């Protein structure tokens, strides 16, 4: 399946293959896993180590379940945020325009504060690496999620725009990461995004050297992934 696999998912498959829909709409099968391991190693090390971003950025979405994934996709279709065209899913152009405008607004403001406001539950939020990452925590190393600046901007803007389409608050957050598959331009610098492999732009994200690199939607200018297929 090509790099645009999520955008071309058949509606029947997206609704019927629960695991696939759940992963797409939640961001990760086990949210937090990519970030947890390196942070735990740092915490247990006898010599303090500087905080290091994970190979794959997190998202606003926390833990969810398969039922939530199905409900999210159903609500997006019912609200007209995405449309079924043959066996493809296409983003509504009005939503795209409004979402883009929100991205421009979010990136000009206090991003950490915007992430905190968009989160569905109380969290602590810290801007690190000169604003390149936003670290979100519900308390404890194991709950930390590192959002790259492009991801944070896109997710916050999506949550805000989904509110205009009367999408339930919890569903807005869970849907935001999946909607990044439809981005055309970088949320930070407006450079057209490219479908490529992670090792060509921003680290493989693979758990072992034998794993194939992720297929990603990435900004060649910022050298950051926006979506992992």
KAQUIQUI-V529825 format. One record per helix or strand of 3 or more residues. SS is the DSSP state (H for helix, E for strand). FROM is the first residue (numbers start at 1). TO is the last residue. If there is no record, write none. Layout:
# KAQUIQUI-V529825
((SS:FROM:TO) (SS:FROM:TO))
This chain:
# KAQUIQUI-V529825
((H:11:16) (H:18:26) (H:33:44) (H:66:79) (E:82:85) (E:88:91) (H:93:108) (H:111:118) (E:124:128) (H:129:131) (E:133:137) (H:141:143) (E:145:148) (H:149:164) (H:169:182) (E:194:197) (H:198:200) (E:215:219) (E:224:228))
